[in-house]
Amino acid sequence: MAERAEVVIVGGGIMGMSLAYSLTRLGVKDVVVLERSSLAAGASGRSGALLRQHYSNVPEATLAYLSLQTYANWDDVIGGSCGFDKTGLIATVATRDENCVNIERMRRNIAMQNGIGIQSRIITADELFEMQPFTNVDDLDVAAYEPESGYVDSVAATRSMAEAAARGGARVVEGCAVTGINVAGDRVTAVETSQGTFEARNVVCAAGAWSTPLLASIGIDVPVEAQRVQVAVLTRPLAMPPEGTMTYVDTAGGTFLRNFGPNRTLVGVGGGEFHDIVDPDDYDGRCDRGFPDVAIEYLSRRMPAMRDAAFLHGHAGLYDMTPDAHPIIGHGRGIDGLYLMLGFSGAGFKKGPAVGQCMAELIAEGRSRTLDLGPFRLERFDDDNWRLPWSPDEYSFSTDFGHGF
């Protein structure tokens, strides 16, 4: 006999769990989350979970800002802990030669962010050096500084959100692989799984890189590819401060980094040859043999003392990349009761709480009150207009960083 639910959510990462929690807060108690493995076993659990608010477009900056309010006040809002560490965050972009236009773009972007409520300001290279005297600023003129930002523990946050959703009445089923979506006419009716059929009035695909084949089975083409991304965890040498550093999204230098416990740093290298398209069901979750040396080389350009760092361990995770590096959030194409929240392109964890709230409003109330989701609709890819920038102040990058910015 089939099980029934008002809403079935496919995917037990931060998006699925945030949506489940937000639905229960809006009075939708009959919610089931189906996770093929264990919670946060996919992209969420391997995320660096850096909480950057610096964007050149209003919709994503707003989602990041609203989500940070949840992460920073987690115990009061959700209950429990997400491992939030308010380190402050530095965002850099190239500002020399042909990229000098980025300085004025950064000024305008920070003004836009301040209008949303984001605490951010532009600082000079000298100011950055005063704050972080181990930092090489020779290639920088300015940077964006977010004093309220930092990072969270991605697994702790996802599991804590799941516990909050369960307290509200939602149910999480682990080890339940979704094998198909059933549609009658133009309406979704159920999902088929390794544990049987779950009938539902509403189905939400929040399966990240695994969404593409699932949706293709019902004729919905989503331009999402699985991109393998590597990170390394390093021990900091004595020349570095034991308390660690700020969190950095250093597009000028081609790295992102944050503290990873006492005397350790997690670092990734942005884009290029270090990111490859893979099958999400058949990829190497370890970092490549040569990657730690590459990570240390890139990182030491910004923090020279890290040249003496030692490699501890590393892994590879997945970005669910769209062609424009912006997510797909909203209705499924032409099928009533089907919703999509995917394609976050390596920048989703920071937006999870707000995206869940917006999607819950869309499902329960017919529209998102928190933020207009129109820019994120799947239909934007129907013509070449998706290639247009979301803002006249999008940056020119000196590295193939891979994220939306």
VENWOPE-V508411 format. One record per residue. RES is the residue in one small letter. PHI is phi in degrees with one decimal (NA if undefined). Layout:
res=RES phi=PHI
res=RES phi=PHI
This chain:
res=m phi=NA
res=a phi=-69.5
res=e phi=-83.4
res=r phi=-129.5
res=a phi=-154.4
res=e phi=-70.9
res=v phi=-134.3
res=v phi=-110.3
res=i phi=-110.4
res=v phi=-96.5
res=g phi=121.8
res=g phi=-105.9
res=g phi=-97.0
res=i phi=-63.9
res=m phi=-66.8
res=g phi=-61.5
res=m phi=-73.5
res=s phi=-64.6
res=l phi=-63.2
res=a phi=-58.2
res=y phi=-60.9
res=s phi=-65.9
res=l phi=-61.7
res=t phi=-63.8
res=r phi=-67.6
res=l phi=-93.3
res=g phi=94.1
res=v phi=-90.9
res=k phi=-93.3
res=d phi=-88.1
res=v phi=-123.1
res=v phi=-125.3
res=v phi=-107.1
res=l phi=-108.9
res=e phi=-121.9
res=r phi=-64.4
res=s phi=-123.9
res=s phi=-123.9
res=l phi=-54.5
res=a phi=62.8
res=a phi=-79.9
res=g phi=-94.9
res=a phi=-63.1
res=s phi=-60.2
res=g phi=-69.1
res=r phi=-104.0
res=s phi=-74.4
res=g phi=-71.3
res=a phi=55.7
res=l phi=-75.6
res=l phi=-102.9
res=r phi=-87.5
res=q phi=-106.5
res=h phi=-77.3
res=y phi=-132.9
res=s phi=-97.3
res=n phi=-127.3
res=v phi=-65.9
res=p phi=-58.8
res=e phi=-74.8
res=a phi=-61.6
res=t phi=-65.7
res=l phi=-61.2
res=a phi=-66.1
res=y phi=-63.8
res=l phi=-62.8
res=s phi=-67.1
res=l phi=-61.4
res=q phi=-62.4
res=t phi=-72.4
res=y phi=-59.9
res=a phi=-72.8
res=n phi=-122.8
res=w phi=-56.6
res=d phi=-62.2
res=d phi=-72.5
res=v phi=-89.9
res=i phi=-100.8
res=g phi=101.2
res=g phi=90.8
res=s phi=-136.3
res=c phi=-112.7
res=g phi=71.7
res=f phi=-66.2
res=d phi=-127.1
res=k phi=-83.5
res=t phi=-86.4
res=g phi=82.5
res=l phi=-134.8
res=i phi=-112.5
res=a phi=-117.7
res=t phi=-117.9
res=v phi=-137.5
res=a phi=-63.8
res=t phi=-132.6
res=r phi=-111.5
res=d phi=56.6
res=e phi=-70.2
res=n phi=-97.5
res=c phi=-63.2
res=v phi=-61.5
res=n phi=-63.9
res=i phi=-64.3
res=e phi=-69.0
res=r phi=-61.6
res=m phi=-63.2
res=r phi=-60.5
res=r phi=-69.0
res=n phi=-65.1
res=i phi=-67.2
res=a phi=-62.0
res=m phi=-61.5
res=q phi=-63.2
res=n phi=-59.6
res=g phi=-63.8
res=i phi=-74.2
res=g phi=124.4
res=i phi=-68.8
res=q phi=-86.4
res=s phi=-150.3
res=r phi=-150.5
res=i phi=-86.0
res=i phi=-125.2
res=t phi=-80.9
res=a phi=-60.3
res=d phi=-64.4
res=e phi=-65.2
res=l phi=-61.3
res=f phi=-63.8
res=e phi=-64.3
res=m phi=-72.7
res=q phi=-132.2
res=p phi=-67.9
res=f phi=-89.2
res=t phi=-96.3
res=n phi=-81.7
res=v phi=-114.8
res=d phi=-59.8
res=d phi=-94.8
res=l phi=-110.6
res=d phi=-106.7
res=v phi=-142.8
res=a phi=-151.3
res=a phi=-96.1
res=y phi=-121.2
res=e phi=-115.2
res=p phi=-68.7
res=e phi=-93.0
res=s phi=-88.9
res=g phi=174.6
res=y phi=-157.4
res=v phi=-130.3
res=d phi=-86.2
res=s phi=-64.1
res=v phi=-70.6
res=a phi=-60.3
res=a phi=-64.8
res=t phi=-64.3
res=r phi=-68.5
res=s phi=-64.6
res=m phi=-64.1
res=a phi=-62.9
res=e phi=-63.8
res=a phi=-66.3
res=a phi=-63.2
res=a phi=-64.4
res=r phi=-62.3
res=g phi=-84.8
res=g phi=114.9
res=a phi=-73.1
res=r phi=-122.5
res=v phi=-113.0
res=v phi=-116.2
res=e phi=-89.1
res=g phi=65.2
res=c phi=-124.5
res=a phi=-81.3
res=v phi=-82.9
res=t phi=-105.4
res=g phi=-173.8
res=i phi=-118.5
res=n phi=-95.2
res=v phi=-131.4
res=a phi=-119.3
res=g phi=65.3
res=d phi=-114.4
res=r phi=-131.0
res=v phi=-70.8
res=t phi=-125.3
res=a phi=-170.3
res=v phi=-124.2
res=e phi=-99.3
res=t phi=-137.9
res=s phi=-68.2
res=q phi=-115.2
res=g phi=108.2
res=t phi=-93.8
res=f phi=-118.5
res=e phi=-76.0
res=a phi=-158.9
res=r phi=-77.9
res=n phi=-135.6
res=v phi=-126.6
res=v phi=-116.9
res=c phi=-93.1
res=a phi=-126.8
res=a phi=-97.7
res=g phi=56.3
res=a phi=-66.2
res=w phi=-86.1
res=s phi=-71.7
res=t phi=-58.7
res=p phi=-67.9
res=l phi=-63.3
res=l phi=-74.4
res=a phi=-61.5
res=s phi=-66.2
res=i phi=-116.4
res=g phi=81.9
res=i phi=-105.6
res=d phi=-94.2
res=v phi=-110.2
res=p phi=-80.6
res=v phi=-123.0
res=e phi=-118.3
res=a phi=-86.3
res=q phi=-112.3
res=r phi=-80.7
res=v phi=-129.7
res=q phi=-105.2
res=v phi=-135.4
res=a phi=-129.1
res=v phi=-107.0
res=l phi=-119.0
res=t phi=-85.8
res=r phi=-82.0
res=p phi=-71.8
res=l phi=-61.9
res=a phi=-69.1
res=m phi=-95.0
res=p phi=-66.3
res=p phi=-63.4
res=e phi=-76.2
res=g phi=97.2
res=t phi=-124.6
res=m phi=-66.5
res=t phi=-83.6
res=y phi=-122.7
res=v phi=-116.2
res=d phi=-103.8
res=t phi=-67.5
res=a phi=-64.8
res=g phi=-98.5
res=g phi=83.4
res=t phi=-135.5
res=f phi=-129.9
res=l phi=-156.2
res=r phi=-156.4
res=n phi=-65.3
res=f phi=-138.5
res=g phi=86.8
res=p phi=-59.7
res=n phi=62.8
res=r phi=-131.2
res=t phi=-131.1
res=l phi=-97.2
res=v phi=-136.5
res=g phi=-125.9
res=v phi=-112.7
res=g phi=-81.5
res=g phi=66.6
res=g phi=64.0
res=e phi=-70.0
res=f phi=-91.1
res=h phi=-120.0
res=d phi=-131.3
res=i phi=-79.6
res=v phi=-137.5
res=d phi=-84.4
res=p phi=-62.3
res=d phi=-90.7
res=d phi=-151.5
res=y phi=-137.8
res=d phi=-84.1
res=g phi=-80.7
res=r phi=-92.7
res=c phi=-82.1
res=d phi=-63.3
res=r phi=-56.5
res=g phi=-88.9
res=f phi=-65.2
res=p phi=-55.1
res=d phi=-64.7
res=v phi=-64.6
res=a phi=-61.3
res=i phi=-64.6
res=e phi=-61.7
res=y phi=-63.3
res=l phi=-63.8
res=s phi=-69.8
res=r phi=-66.7
res=r phi=-90.6
res=m phi=-128.8
res=p phi=-54.1
res=a phi=-64.1
res=m phi=-72.9
res=r phi=-62.4
res=d phi=-95.3
res=a phi=-66.9
res=a phi=-113.4
res=f phi=-76.8
res=l phi=-99.3
res=h phi=-163.3
res=g phi=-157.2
res=h phi=-157.2
res=a phi=-123.2
res=g phi=-120.5
res=l phi=-125.1
res=y phi=-99.2
res=d phi=-97.5
res=m phi=-87.3
res=t phi=-101.2
res=p phi=-61.4
res=d phi=-102.9
res=a phi=64.2
res=h phi=-112.8
res=p phi=-75.7
res=i phi=-110.8
res=i phi=-137.3
res=g phi=145.5
res=h phi=-70.2
res=g phi=-75.9
res=r phi=-66.3
res=g phi=71.0
res=i phi=-125.5
res=d phi=-63.7
res=g phi=84.9
res=l phi=-104.5
res=y phi=-132.1
res=l phi=-124.7
res=m phi=-142.9
res=l phi=-159.9
res=g phi=72.4
res=f phi=-78.9
res=s phi=57.0
res=g phi=81.1
res=a phi=-133.9
res=g phi=-96.8
res=f phi=-59.4
res=k phi=-63.1
res=k phi=-106.3
res=g phi=-52.2
res=p phi=-58.9
res=a phi=-72.0
res=v phi=-62.7
res=g phi=-59.8
res=q phi=-64.3
res=c phi=-61.7
res=m phi=-67.6
res=a phi=-61.7
res=e phi=-64.3
res=l phi=-61.1
res=i phi=-73.2
res=a phi=-80.3
res=e phi=-121.5
res=g phi=91.6
res=r phi=-158.7
res=s phi=-87.4
res=r phi=-78.6
res=t phi=-67.8
res=l phi=-158.6
res=d phi=-65.6
res=l phi=-88.7
res=g phi=-51.4
res=p phi=-61.7
res=f phi=-95.2
res=r phi=-64.9
res=l phi=-61.5
res=e phi=-64.1
res=r phi=-62.6
res=f phi=-87.5
res=d phi=-71.5
res=d phi=-139.3
res=d phi=-78.0
res=n phi=-65.3
res=w phi=-63.2
res=r phi=-75.3
res=l phi=-72.0
res=p phi=-65.2
res=w phi=-77.9
res=s phi=-152.8
res=p phi=-68.1
res=d phi=-107.9
res=e phi=-63.5
res=y phi=-83.9
res=s phi=-94.1
res=f phi=-102.2
res=s phi=-90.7
res=t phi=-129.0
res=d phi=-80.9
res=f phi=-78.9
res=g phi=92.7
res=h phi=-92.3
res=g phi=-72.5
res=f phi=-141.8
